[in-house]
Amino acid sequence: MGHYISKEQTADEHFPKFTPVCVLSRKQRNKLIRITRFSKAEIEEWYLIFIDLFPAGYATKNQFVNLYMDVYYMGKPLELAEMVFGATGIGEAKVLTFELFMRVLDVTVKGNKEEKLKFAFDVYDLRNMDQINRSEIMFVLEAMFKLTGKKMTFGDQSDILTRTTTAFDAMDKIKYYAVNFDDFKTAIEEEPWIAEALNINY
């Protein structure tokens, strides 16, 4: 994953400025009501939380990672935080705006099964190639384990390897050594245990 900005560097040195306001504009609120499944009250409540966390009106990768580290302080969330940040579809701006935050939240909280599976797929798609391979699956599962703060034993490593191998082989039926989203979704629908093996909740 890419290198993130150090705590000593400010976002203003690297990113475009967004002008936050204490009250969400009517235009932005109405747009979010239209493109998400959140109510007006829910959107306004989430806006206050977002601005409290990120007063500049957006989150840089470094700020997002630091938030993960505060939440999962007992573990080592750096790698997984970077993966999740990359899956948000931040685009060229390289920052998480409130609108993008609400789009992601809409999928993860109120999305249907396919939408949630697509987001999970994007987390595993570390190379942004619209396909995932065996190594990416193992890397993400290892990052998830690190959230626990436990020391990884040989047994843990063996378990992750087994889960990776069995899940990937079940998805890669044509032995292409890479799985696209359609293969990913179809395999999980046919064999739900794959989702459990990959720590996917939908």
Backbone torsions as a table, in degrees:
resi	resn	phi	psi	omega
1	MET	NA	161.0	-176.2
2	GLY	-73.6	160.2	-179.7
3	HIS	-77.8	135.3	-179.2
4	TYR	-100.1	164.3	-174.9
5	ILE	-69.6	141.9	179.5
6	SER	-72.4	160.6	-178.8
7	LYS	-62.1	-27.1	-177.5
8	GLU	-74.0	-20.0	-179.2
9	GLN	-90.6	141.4	-179.8
10	THR	-95.7	157.0	-179.3
11	ALA	-65.5	-32.9	-176.5
12	ASP	-62.2	-23.0	-178.5
13	GLU	-76.0	-17.0	-170.0
14	HIS	-128.1	-19.7	-170.3
15	PHE	-127.4	155.5	177.0
16	PRO	-65.1	153.0	-178.9
17	LYS	-88.0	135.9	171.2
18	PHE	-113.5	141.8	-177.7
19	THR	-99.7	101.8	-179.1
20	PRO	-78.2	151.4	173.9
21	VAL	-129.8	156.6	-176.9
22	CYS	-68.7	-28.6	179.7
23	VAL	-113.6	131.5	179.4
24	LEU	-64.4	134.2	-179.8
25	SER	-65.9	150.8	-179.6
26	ARG	-61.4	-38.6	-179.0
27	LYS	-62.5	-47.4	-179.3
28	GLN	-68.0	-40.3	178.9
29	ARG	-61.5	-46.1	-179.1
30	ASN	-64.8	-35.9	177.7
31	LYS	-64.0	-43.1	-179.4
32	LEU	-68.9	-33.2	175.1
33	ILE	-63.4	-36.2	-177.8
34	ARG	-74.8	-38.4	-172.3
35	ILE	-99.8	-6.4	176.6
36	THR	-124.0	177.4	178.6
37	ARG	-103.5	19.8	178.7
38	PHE	-92.0	149.6	177.4
39	SER	-81.1	169.5	177.5
40	LYS	-56.8	-46.3	-178.3
41	ALA	-64.3	-41.4	179.9
42	GLU	-64.5	-42.8	179.9
43	ILE	-62.5	-44.8	-179.6
44	GLU	-65.2	-37.4	177.8
45	GLU	-66.1	-43.7	178.3
46	TRP	-65.6	-31.9	178.7
47	TYR	-64.2	-43.8	179.2
48	LEU	-62.5	-39.6	178.1
49	ILE	-65.3	-44.1	-178.4
50	PHE	-63.2	-45.5	-179.2
51	ILE	-67.2	-33.1	177.1
52	ASP	-66.0	-39.0	178.9
53	LEU	-76.3	-38.5	-174.7
54	PHE	-131.4	81.2	-174.8
55	PRO	-58.9	-22.9	179.9
56	ALA	-72.3	-12.7	179.7
57	GLY	96.7	1.9	177.9
58	TYR	-158.0	163.2	178.4
59	ALA	-116.7	127.2	172.8
60	THR	-80.3	168.8	178.1
61	LYS	-59.1	-41.2	-179.2
62	ASN	-62.8	-42.9	179.6
63	GLN	-66.5	-39.6	178.8
64	PHE	-63.9	-44.1	178.8
65	VAL	-63.1	-43.0	179.8
66	ASN	-62.0	-35.1	177.5
67	LEU	-65.2	-42.9	176.6
68	TYR	-60.2	-41.2	-177.7
69	MET	-67.6	-31.1	176.3
70	ASP	-70.6	-40.4	-178.2
71	VAL	-71.3	-45.1	-177.0
72	TYR	-105.8	52.2	-173.8
73	TYR	-66.6	-19.6	179.6
74	MET	-81.3	-16.0	-177.2
75	GLY	-114.3	-157.9	178.8
76	LYS	-127.2	85.9	-171.3
77	PRO	-89.9	2.3	-173.0
78	LEU	-52.1	-54.5	-174.5
79	GLU	-63.3	-45.1	-178.8
80	LEU	-66.6	-38.0	178.6
81	ALA	-60.8	-40.8	178.3
82	GLU	-65.8	-37.5	179.0
83	MET	-65.4	-45.6	-179.2
84	VAL	-64.8	-42.2	179.3
85	PHE	-60.3	-41.5	179.3
86	GLY	-66.6	-26.5	-178.0
87	ALA	-82.7	-6.3	-177.4
88	THR	-77.2	-10.4	-178.8
89	GLY	74.1	43.9	-174.1
90	ILE	-64.6	-24.1	177.5
91	GLY	72.9	-160.3	-173.7
92	GLU	-70.1	-27.3	-178.7
93	ALA	-65.6	-25.6	178.0
94	LYS	63.0	23.5	176.5
95	VAL	-132.7	155.2	178.7
96	LEU	-97.4	106.1	178.2
97	THR	-82.8	169.3	179.2
98	PHE	-64.3	-39.7	179.2
99	GLU	-61.5	-44.3	179.7
100	LEU	-67.0	-38.8	176.4
101	PHE	-57.5	-43.9	-179.3
102	MET	-69.6	-33.1	177.3
103	ARG	-64.4	-43.8	179.2
104	VAL	-66.5	-43.7	179.5
105	LEU	-62.8	-36.9	178.7
106	ASP	-59.8	-41.0	-179.9
107	VAL	-71.7	-48.4	-173.6
108	THR	-73.5	-26.9	-178.1
109	VAL	-100.2	-44.1	-173.0
110	LYS	-117.5	3.5	-178.0
111	GLY	-72.0	161.4	175.6
112	ASN	-81.6	179.7	-176.2
113	LYS	-57.8	-46.0	-177.4
114	GLU	-65.3	-39.5	179.5
115	GLU	-64.2	-42.2	179.7
116	LYS	-67.7	-37.8	177.2
117	LEU	-65.5	-37.3	179.6
118	LYS	-65.1	-39.8	178.8
119	PHE	-66.0	-42.0	177.3
120	ALA	-61.1	-42.1	178.0
121	PHE	-59.7	-42.9	-179.3
122	ASP	-64.0	-33.4	176.3
123	VAL	-64.8	-42.5	179.6
124	TYR	-72.9	-23.4	-178.6
125	ASP	-80.5	72.3	-173.2
126	LEU	-65.8	-26.7	-177.9
127	ARG	-93.1	-0.4	-178.0
128	ASN	54.5	46.7	-177.9
129	MET	-108.4	6.5	-176.4
130	ASP	60.4	27.3	173.8
131	GLN	-159.3	154.5	180.0
132	ILE	-124.4	151.0	178.5
133	ASN	-120.8	179.5	-176.4
134	ARG	-61.0	-41.5	-177.6
135	SER	-64.2	-39.8	179.9
136	GLU	-64.3	-41.7	178.7
137	ILE	-60.3	-46.6	-179.1
138	MET	-63.8	-40.9	-178.2
139	PHE	-63.1	-42.5	180.0
140	VAL	-68.2	-42.1	179.1
141	LEU	-63.1	-38.1	176.7
142	GLU	-64.7	-40.7	179.1
143	ALA	-64.3	-38.1	177.3
144	MET	-65.0	-39.0	179.4
145	PHE	-63.2	-36.7	-177.8
146	LYS	-64.1	-20.5	177.2
147	LEU	-62.2	-27.6	-176.0
148	THR	-70.8	-22.6	-177.2
149	GLY	80.2	1.3	179.5
150	LYS	-81.8	151.6	174.7
151	LYS	-76.9	128.4	-176.4
152	MET	-74.3	123.2	179.9
153	THR	-96.4	174.7	176.8
154	PHE	-61.6	-37.6	178.6
155	GLY	-63.8	-39.3	177.9
156	ASP	-65.2	-43.9	178.8
157	GLN	-62.2	-40.7	178.8
158	SER	-64.7	-39.2	179.0
159	ASP	-64.3	-44.4	179.4
160	ILE	-63.9	-41.2	178.5
161	LEU	-63.2	-42.5	179.7
162	THR	-64.3	-46.0	179.1
163	ARG	-62.3	-41.3	178.7
164	THR	-62.3	-49.4	-176.0
165	THR	-64.0	-48.6	-177.1
166	THR	-67.2	-41.0	-179.4
167	ALA	-67.6	-45.6	-178.0
168	PHE	-65.7	-42.9	179.6
169	ASP	-62.3	-34.5	179.0
170	ALA	-69.6	-29.9	179.8
171	MET	-85.6	-36.4	-176.2
172	ASP	-89.8	68.8	-174.1
173	LYS	-69.3	-28.4	-178.6
174	ILE	-95.2	6.7	177.8
175	LYS	56.2	46.4	176.5
176	TYR	-85.4	-12.7	-179.3
177	TYR	68.2	18.7	173.0
178	ALA	-157.3	148.4	-175.1
179	VAL	-125.3	127.4	175.7
180	ASN	-89.5	179.4	-174.6
181	PHE	-65.7	-38.1	-179.8
182	ASP	-61.8	-42.8	177.4
183	ASP	-64.4	-41.8	179.7
184	PHE	-59.8	-50.9	-178.1
185	LYS	-65.3	-46.0	-178.1
186	THR	-61.5	-44.0	-178.6
187	ALA	-62.7	-42.1	-179.1
188	ILE	-68.5	-37.0	177.8
189	GLU	-65.5	-36.2	-179.2
190	GLU	-81.2	-32.2	-177.3
191	GLU	-134.8	82.8	-175.3
192	PRO	-55.5	-22.2	-179.4
193	TRP	-62.1	-22.0	179.4
194	ILE	-62.7	-41.6	179.2
195	ALA	-60.9	-41.2	178.1
196	GLU	-64.6	-41.1	-179.7
197	ALA	-63.7	-31.0	-178.0
198	LEU	-98.1	9.4	179.3
199	ASN	58.7	42.7	179.9
200	ILE	-105.9	122.5	176.8
201	ASN	-108.5	122.7	179.1
202	TYR	-140.9	NA	NA
